[in-house]
Amino acid sequence: MPIVAQSTETADWVSRFADDVIEESERRAPGKPVVVASGLSPSGPIHLGNLREVMTPHLVADEIRRRGLQVRHLISWDDYDRYRKVPAGVTGVDETWAEHIGKPLTSVPAPKGSSYPNWAEHFKAAMVASLAELGVEFDGISQTAQYNAGVYREQILHAMKHRGDIDAILDQYRTKKAPAKPKQQQKPVDEAELEAAEGSGAAEEDDGSSGSAGYFPYKPYCGNCEKDLTTVTSYDDDTTELTYTCTACGFSETVRLSEFNRGKLVWKVDWPMRWAYEGVVFEPSGVDHSSPGSSFQVGGQIVGIFGGKQPIGPMYAFVGISGMAKMSSSRGGVPTPGDALKIMEPQILRWLYARRRPNQSFKIAFDQEIQRLYDEWDKLDAKVADGSALPADVAAHARAVGTAAAELPRTPRPLPYRTLASVADVTAGHADQALRILTDLDPTDPIGSLDEARPRYDKAEAWINTHVPADQRTIVRDEPDAELLKSLDEASQQSVRLLLDGLAEHWSLDGLTHLVYGVPKVQAGFSADAGPKELPAEIKTAQRTFFALLYQLLVTRDTGPRLPTLLLAVGQERVRRLLGE
């Protein structure tokens, strides 16, 4: 499924970035695999905003693979970061987890009931499963493993030796220096403050400059309480002897940094160090990391100290959820890729990230908009099949349905999502009833089993069960509304009669669509086949009135699932009874 590089007039954003990355990689490391990177912190549920951190380089890497070149997509699991805050809304977590603030994420217990050994592995596992379903190929790197194994020892010693140069770079962006607090008053910085400060370019984190002994770009984790609330009080470049004290428990010790693995470089030094170490050519970053004085900008200068270059790093915009503001992992309840994959096929989720340039924000629908999204996708699918789609849309579609390695599994009979949702709604989990209705959709080509409509049917059913409020669910009447039927005027009685007379002949999705829209036309003296241009505007009003009457007679509401689907779901015999025959 190759996607050939196109001219700049028609190429999609992925192809353009791939061109730049290939050229830059050949300039920096000729003949070597192209390296692209993502970084994820398993500090809580990894949400759909974080997924853009992965999908942007994944799509570029996949395009490079399609061109026959070797490429590595690294995902750095920042599991050696400090535990900053107890995230809200996480099941199995209470206020007692606050005692772990300051420890590495891999030293924090997993939520109660989890089968994973620690906090980081618990939240990492869900993301790994989602990436597998999305077809994302990557090389995962645990920063806990890297630091604990001493992989970065030379880089750490180099950073300490050049701490003055690093401090001078950071000092250009320190807008103000607050006096150092007394040690007993120092507290962990709240994550919400970190996010706000990152965007403003303020010195929002301890970058190693808080101690009275001078600047040190390295933070040990305490040998007693495991927390990073430590201050380096002295360091000898020749012997690498480092002394630190812990402001949390008062512990102090002297270690040889050339043999010590329980600590890490501060974030704004750690990130560019890894660019140089891994030879990263492409790594995007969010808006909060791309503003003046932020990690990406500062890292662009610090990376030179490690003999590397800043990667090509497009800024990516935030992802919203049906009108929700910017997502933050410090707040609970934000949807994850796993949540999205419960209600939509992986092709649709890939498409949402592939069709928008990284700097364009977009929303992922968990409400009724998901039905419109699927309609849009199905139209694109048809256009691609018949050759009428635009080149950029063809490219986005191809990136959605598969990767350089293989196509993603597809639903054999991709029936309209809104139809499947209506069927799942009305049948309330009864698979035999769902199959009966889906078989009646097209009697000339009936489906043989629900498996033909899966996994799309399962996604639609999950959406109905988890995202449609109870008061919007469809409950079909048990008995006819005798009072309403008695009160109908002659015109309303005639419209119901016309519908009943045509049921048997039109019992299919297309047939019932023609019938329900045709009844008001026939009543007004027009042909049921008459098009909109042949009809007066009043016909639309008559159709709406007729539809509202049918909904009231069938489900006691003025609206509901599309009437043709609802009629099929209720079944011909029951429809006749509820309509007073």
Residue pairs with C-beta under 8 A, 6 or more apart in sequence:
1 66
1 398
1 401
1 402
1 404
1 407
2 66
2 67
3 15
3 63
3 66
3 395
3 398
3 399
5 11
5 15
5 18
5 19
5 67
6 12
6 15
6 391
6 395
8 16
10 391
10 392
11 19
11 391
11 392
11 395
12 354
12 391
12 392
12 395
12 396
13 357
13 358
14 59
14 60
14 63
14 354
14 395
14 399
15 63
15 395
17 60
17 63
17 282
17 312
17 314
18 60
18 63
18 64
18 67
20 312
21 34
21 36
21 60
21 64
21 281
21 282
21 312
22 34
22 64
22 67
22 69
24 281
24 282
24 312
25 32
25 34
25 35
25 281
28 279
28 281
28 309
29 279
29 281
32 279
33 69
33 70
33 71
33 72
34 61
34 64
34 69
34 70
34 71
34 72
34 281
34 282
35 71
35 72
35 74
35 278
35 279
35 280
35 281
35 282
36 57
36 60
36 61
36 71
36 72
36 73
36 74
36 280
36 281
36 282
36 283
37 57
37 73
37 74
37 75
37 76
37 274
37 275
37 278
37 280
37 282
37 283
37 311
38 53
38 54
38 56
38 57
38 58
38 73
38 74
38 75
38 76
38 138
38 283
38 284
39 53
39 75
39 76
39 78
39 271
39 283
40 46
40 50
40 53
40 54
40 75
40 76
40 77
40 78
40 124
40 127
41 77
41 78
41 79
41 81
41 105
41 329
42 77
42 78
42 79
42 105
42 119
42 120
42 121
42 122
42 123
42 124
42 127
43 81
43 83
43 84
43 85
43 87
43 105
43 119
43 123
43 191
43 329
44 87
44 90
44 123
44 329
44 330
45 87
45 90
45 123
45 126
45 329
45 334
45 336
46 123
46 124
46 126
46 127
46 329
46 336
46 337
47 327
47 329
47 334
47 335
47 336
47 337
48 319
48 321
48 327
48 334
48 335
48 336
48 337
48 339
48 340
48 364
49 286
49 318
49 319
49 326
49 327
49 328
49 334
50 127
50 329
51 130
51 319
51 337
51 353
52 284
52 286
52 316
52 319
52 353
52 358
53 284
53 285
53 286
53 316
54 75
54 131
54 136
54 138
55 134
55 136
55 350
55 353
55 354
56 284
56 314
56 316
56 353
56 358
57 73
57 282
57 283
57 284
58 73
58 136
58 137
58 138
59 353
59 354
59 399
60 282
61 71
61 72
61 73
61 137
62 137
62 399
62 403
62 404
63 399
64 71
65 71
65 403
65 404
65 405
66 404
72 139
73 136
73 137
73 138
73 139
74 138
74 139
74 141
74 278
74 280
75 138
75 139
75 140
75 141
76 141
76 143
76 274
77 120
77 124
77 140
77 141
77 142
77 143
78 105
78 143
79 104
79 105
79 106
79 120
79 121
79 124
79 142
79 143
79 144
80 104
80 105
80 106
80 142
80 143
80 144
80 146
80 147
80 148
80 264
81 104
81 105
81 143
81 267
82 101
82 102
82 103
82 104
82 105
82 188
82 227
82 228
83 100
83 101
83 102
83 103
83 104
83 105
83 107
83 108
83 119
84 101
84 188
84 189
84 190
84 191
84 194
84 330
85 101
85 188
85 190
85 191
85 192
85 330
86 93
86 95
86 97
86 98
86 101
87 93
87 329
87 330
87 331
87 332
88 330
88 331
88 332
88 333
89 331
89 332
89 333
90 111
90 332
91 111
91 113
92 111
92 112
92 113
92 114
93 111
93 112
97 108
97 109
100 107
100 108
100 109
100 119
101 188
101 227
102 188
102 225
102 226
102 227
102 228
102 229
102 248
103 221
103 225
103 226
103 227
103 228
104 120
104 144
104 221
104 226
104 228
105 118
105 119
105 120
105 144
106 118
106 119
106 120
106 121
106 142
106 144
107 118
107 221
107 226
108 118
108 119
108 120
109 118
109 119
110 116
110 117
110 118
110 119
110 121
110 122
111 119
111 122
114 122
116 122
116 125
120 144
126 336
126 338
127 336
127 337
127 338
128 140
129 338
130 336
130 337
130 338
130 341
131 138
131 337
133 341
133 346
134 337
134 341
134 346
134 349
134 350
134 408
135 346
135 350
135 402
135 403
135 405
135 406
135 408
137 403
137 405
143 264
146 152
147 261
147 263
147 264
148 261
148 262
149 261
150 261
152 265
152 273
152 277
153 258
153 261
155 265
155 273
155 276
155 277
155 306
156 218
156 257
156 265
157 240
157 257
157 258
158 305
158 306
159 166
159 217
159 218
159 265
159 269
159 273
159 305
159 306
160 216
160 217
160 218
160 235
160 237
160 240
160 257
161 237
162 305
163 208
163 214
163 215
163 216
163 217
164 215
165 305
166 215
166 217
166 269
166 302
166 305
167 208
167 209
167 215
167 217
169 298
169 301
169 302
170 203
170 207
170 209
170 215
170 268
170 298
170 302
173 201
173 203
173 292
173 293
173 297
173 298
174 203
174 209
175 201
175 202
175 203
175 293
176 203
177 203
177 209
180 210
180 211
180 212
183 231
183 245
183 247
184 247
186 210
186 229
186 247
188 229
189 204
189 205
189 206
191 330
192 328
192 330
193 204
194 204
194 205
195 288
195 328
195 330
196 204
197 203
197 204
197 205
198 204
198 288
198 289
198 291
198 294
198 295
199 287
199 288
199 291
199 294
200 291
200 293
201 291
201 292
201 293
201 294
202 293
203 209
205 266
205 267
205 268
206 219
206 266
207 217
207 266
207 267
207 268
207 269
208 215
208 216
208 217
208 218
208 219
208 232
208 266
208 269
209 215
210 231
211 231
211 232
211 233
212 233
213 231
213 232
213 233
213 234
213 235
216 232
216 235
217 265
217 266
217 269
218 232
218 242
218 257
218 263
218 264
218 265
218 266
219 228
219 230
219 232
219 263
219 264
219 265
219 266
220 228
220 230
220 232
220 242
220 244
220 255
220 260
220 262
220 263
221 227
221 228
221 230
221 262
221 263
221 264
222 228
222 229
222 230
222 246
222 248
222 249
222 251
223 251
223 253
223 262
224 246
224 249
224 251
225 246
225 248
225 249
225 251
227 246
227 248
227 249
228 263
229 246
229 247
229 248
230 244
230 245
230 246
230 247
230 263
231 244
231 245
231 247
232 242
232 243
232 244
233 243
233 244
233 245
233 252
234 241
234 242
234 243
235 241
235 242
235 243
235 257
236 242
239 256
240 256
240 257
240 258
241 254
241 255
241 256
241 257
242 254
242 255
242 256
242 257
242 260
243 252
243 253
243 254
243 255
244 252
244 253
245 251
245 252
246 252
264 270
265 273
267 295
268 295
268 298
268 299
268 302
269 302
271 295
271 296
271 299
272 299
272 300
272 302
272 303
272 305
272 306
272 308
272 310
273 302
273 303
273 306
274 280
275 283
275 299
275 303
275 306
275 308
275 309
275 310
275 311
276 303
276 306
276 307
276 308
276 309
277 306
277 308
279 308
280 311
281 311
281 312
282 311
282 312
282 313
283 311
283 312
283 313
284 313
284 314
284 315
284 316
284 358
285 295
285 296
285 313
285 315
285 316
286 315
286 316
286 318
287 315
287 316
287 317
287 318
288 294
289 295
289 296
290 296
290 297
290 313
290 315
291 297
296 310
296 313
299 310
300 310
303 309
303 310
314 358
314 359
315 358
315 359
316 358
316 359
317 358
317 359
317 360
317 361
317 362
318 326
318 327
318 361
319 327
319 361
319 362
319 363
319 364
320 326
320 327
320 361
320 362
320 363
320 364
321 327
321 334
321 335
321 363
321 364
321 365
321 366
322 363
322 364
322 365
322 366
322 367
322 369
323 363
324 334
324 363
327 334
327 335
328 334
335 364
335 366
337 349
339 366
340 349
340 364
340 366
341 349
342 459
342 462
342 466
343 366
343 370
343 459
343 460
343 462
343 463
343 466
343 467
344 370
344 373
344 374
344 459
345 410
345 411
345 455
345 456
345 459
346 408
347 377
347 400
347 401
347 408
347 410
348 373
348 374
348 377
348 400
349 364
350 399
350 400
350 401
350 408
351 377
351 396
351 397
351 399
351 400
352 362
352 364
354 396
354 399
354 400
355 393
355 396
355 400
356 362
363 369
365 372
365 373
366 463
366 467
367 467
370 417
370 463
371 417
371 418
371 421
374 416
374 417
374 418
375 416
375 417
375 418
378 414
378 416
378 417
380 389
380 393
380 397
381 397
381 414
383 389
383 393
384 393
384 394
384 397
389 397
401 407
401 408
401 410
402 408
409 455
411 452
411 453
411 454
411 455
411 456
411 457
412 451
412 452
412 453
413 447
413 452
413 453
414 456
415 438
415 441
415 453
415 456
415 457
417 456
417 459
417 460
418 561
418 562
418 565
419 441
419 509
419 562
419 565
420 438
420 453
420 456
420 457
420 460
420 461
421 460
421 461
421 463
421 464
421 561
422 474
422 561
422 562
422 565
422 566
422 569
423 434
423 437
423 438
423 457
423 460
423 565
423 568
423 569
424 434
424 457
424 460
424 461
424 464
424 465
425 464
425 468
425 473
425 474
425 561
426 437
426 474
426 476
426 561
426 566
426 569
426 570
427 433
427 434
427 437
427 569
429 461
431 450
433 569
434 450
434 457
435 447
435 449
435 450
436 571
437 565
437 568
437 569
438 447
438 450
438 453
438 457
439 446
439 447
440 446
440 507
440 508
440 509
440 568
441 447
441 508
441 509
441 568
442 508
442 509
442 510
443 507
443 508
444 508
447 453
450 457
464 473
474 555
474 560
474 561
474 566
475 555
475 556
476 554
476 555
476 569
476 570
476 574
476 578
477 553
477 554
477 555
477 556
477 578
479 578
480 553
480 577
480 578
480 579
480 580
481 552
481 553
481 556
481 578
484 552
484 553
485 553
485 579
485 580
488 496
488 549
491 523
492 549
494 523
495 519
495 520
495 523
495 546
495 549
496 549
496 550
496 553
496 579
496 580
498 519
498 522
498 523
499 515
499 516
499 519
499 550
499 579
500 576
500 579
500 581
502 515
502 518
502 519
503 512
503 515
503 567
503 572
503 575
503 576
504 572
505 511
506 512
506 514
506 515
507 568
507 572
509 564
509 565
509 568
512 563
512 564
512 567
512 568
513 564
514 528
514 529
515 528
516 546
516 547
516 550
516 563
516 564
516 567
517 528
517 543
518 528
518 529
519 528
519 546
520 539
520 542
520 543
520 545
520 546
521 527
521 528
521 530
521 535
521 539
522 528
523 542
524 535
524 536
524 538
524 539
524 542
526 534
526 535
526 539
547 563
548 558
548 559
550 563
550 579
551 557
551 558
551 559
551 560
551 563
552 558
553 578
553 579
553 580
554 560
554 566
554 570
554 575
554 578
554 579
555 566
560 566
561 569
567 575
570 578
